[in-house]
Amino acid sequence: MNSPTEHSGRSYAEVYRESVDRPEGFWLTAAEAVEWETPPTRALDDSAAPMYRWFPGAVLNTCFNALDRHVRDGHGDRAALIYDSAMIPAASRTYTYAQLLDEVSRFAGVLTSQGVAVGDRVIIYMPMIPEAAIAMLACARIGAVHSVVFGGFAAKELATRIDDACPVVLVTASGGLEPGRTVEYLPMVEKAMELSDTPPHTVIVKDREQIPGSAADYQGSTSAWFDWDALIADASPVQPVPVAATDPLYILYTSGTTGKPKGVIRDNGGHAVALTWSMHNIYDIGPGDVWWTASDVGWVVGHSYIVYGPLLAGATSVLYEGKPVGTPDAGAFWRVLSDHRVSALFTAPTAIRAIRKADPDAQEITKYDISSLKALFAAGERLDPDTYAWATKVLDRPVVDHWWQTETGWAICANLRGLEPLPLKAGSPTVPVPGYRVEVLDGHGDAVPAGTEGSIVIALPLPPGTLTGIWHDPERYVTSYLAAFAGYYLTGDSGYVDEDGYVFVLGRSDDVINVAGHRLSTGSIEAVVAGHAAVAECAVVGIRDELKGQRPSGYVVLKAGVDIDPETLRSDLVSMVRDQIGPVATFRDVTVVAALPKTRSGKILRKTMRQIVDHEEYTVPSTIEDVAVLEALKKQLRG
């Protein structure tokens, strides 16, 4: 493995300054850690700004960089992927780099035999099984563009993505496993094909014996249905196909405000360079380390840090099918850390809060040896200071918040553990990552003083690895992200930068409420509420108030085994908010709920909660984890 991403003991400040002052040289040096068919001679193409492109004229193959080169260099026996299923323990297995390369190259042969060519799209609608990663890498191998749709999405949502991406092949499985139930995918696939105007000509099904349904049940439909195992048994392996660095690697759909999902485009070259750089410099992970991202391949975190990032770095990646609690208990994560000698764990704060709720005294962790763990990384939802403090105490390891988005593909702000670990501050993802010029602006587009809240933006151009546009909709890319402030990408988050240069992300800009003319962040109030000893997790939303316009209303989930009088809890929380934020918050509403509605990636559905409380019409989000939680909340709040 080349090591140009190692900065020879230089400080974060030096490296960051170089990335800002001399980005061309900085990213060409970083690109030396990637193996190219045609190396780049320049980093940035700004000829069509604001539609920037990275490493024009360069040619590579992402799959070759993730697999082939490690095998070629003598590391074929190193573990590449560990599949750990809490749902079917007997199914767990480890793939070496050589074994994974064999599986990927043969499935690439399957796709080629089905007519998939460079630039064609392939929808992957899979549970958390190795075949999901294999299908992604196989697409990358032949220059096809994959679009992973979270397994279990409803037929209508799947059909919408099919019609936007226009895939030639759809890869799926008979279903997914959840605690106490199974989710059959094939009826949803069939319905989505019926709803679609552009159904793929081929469906490939990985049969799981625990779930009924197979490709054989759907013969005679307009599309041809095939069994994964039957096809791959006869497949010939294919070699990687070189593609332009600027060619798309994948499309990943993220929810849009209009209801139509936005297809974020990720390129091959910038993506490979950025993720390779990030694994060493942000996460301090390299060859031989065991890395576990407890997410799903359907989300951007799964793309970047279950599949591509760790394999590009030559590390071992854990792919976990299970939950933080309930499979079978709140010790599930600690068991995985112990069994596989995990070096670093990356998960969402909501997973940590779920563990804390079920096991507030952390009794389960005492059953396992987690001495291999160097750090816990959190992203996806604001890491409130109380959860940060609990996890730090329980793990006795650095708990590292970092902040990024589906659109960016990797961290905007982080504590760079492989470059220069900086002091951690509760509530902050630390500092901007090299390449990201983060600023905070007021409503007029002017920079605000340190400590002053405003809109967090990133000066253009965005660094490599970030989105290069919206699939078949460049105008929407501009209107969604670039139109608010000239020369800047709008993150949609509000926050501030303190005197030390640390960034504090307080929440989505629409989570800032106006109370009698005072702008308050619901995230700040949540941080106070979450600090109460009885509270496992919470959400604060702004609801209508005839006198003040809006007022904050709190919804809390109690820790397991806690028994507290609701009025006592309300009084405590009102006093805490008054003391820490001030009377201006006018915080007085506290409701204890059994659970908070969330997306499958762990984000709390605050907007939907507000709509319920304000008796507004609302649409159940397609990404919801458990619709029963929302229904119970509606019944409780509306009567």
TABEL-V300040 format. One line per field, one symbol per residue. psi: psi as a letter, one per 30 degrees, with the letter a starting at -180 (. if undefined). burial: + if it has 24 or more other C-alpha atoms within 12 Angstrom, else -. A space follows every 50 residues. Layout:
psi=???
burial=???
//
This chain:
psi=klhffkghglleeeeeeefeeieeeefeeefffkkkejlkflekjgfgkg ilkkhkflklkeeeefdeeeeegggffkkekjjjjfeieffklkkleeee eeeeeefeeeeefggklkflkkkjilailefeeeeeeeeeeggljljkkk kfkleeeeeeeefefilfkkkalfalkljglljkeeeeeeeeeefkfhkl fkkkkjkkffklkleffgkflflkklkeeeefegkkkllkjklkefkkel kkkkklfffklkjkkkleeeeeeeeeeeeeeefhkakfkkkjjiakffle eeeegedeeeeefgakkkjkjalflfifaggeeeeeeeeghkekkklkee eeeeeeefifgheefffljgffkelkkklflkjleeeeeeeeeefhlkjj klkaleeeflkekljjffdjklkkkkfkgclkkkfjjklklaffgkkllk fkkakklkklllllflkgakkgieeeeeeefffejkgkkjfgllalkafg gkkjjflkeggkljjhfkkkkfeeeeeeeffkffkellkklklkkeefel lkkkkkkllkfkjkkeeeeeeeeeeeeeefelfffhjfkkkklelkkllf ggkkieeeeeeeeghlklkjkfgkejfeeeeeeeeeff.
burial=++--+++----++-++-+++--++-+++++++++++--++--+++----+ ++++++-++++++++++++++---++-+++++++++++---+++++++++ ++++++++++++-+-+++++++++++++++++++++++++++++++++++ ++++++++++++++++++++++++++++----++++++++-++--+-+++ ++++++++----+++--+----++++++--++----++++++++++++++ ++++------++++++++++++++++++++++++++++++++++++++++ +++++++++++++++++++++++++-++++++++++++++++++++++++ ++++++++++-+-++----+-+++++++++++++++++++++-++-++++ ++++++++++++++++++++++-++++++++++++++++++--------- -++++++++++++++++++++--+--++-+++-++--++++++++++--- +++++++++++++++---+++++++++++++++++++++++++------+ ++++++++++--------++-+++-++---+--+++++++++++++++++ +++++++++++++------+++++++--++--++-----
//
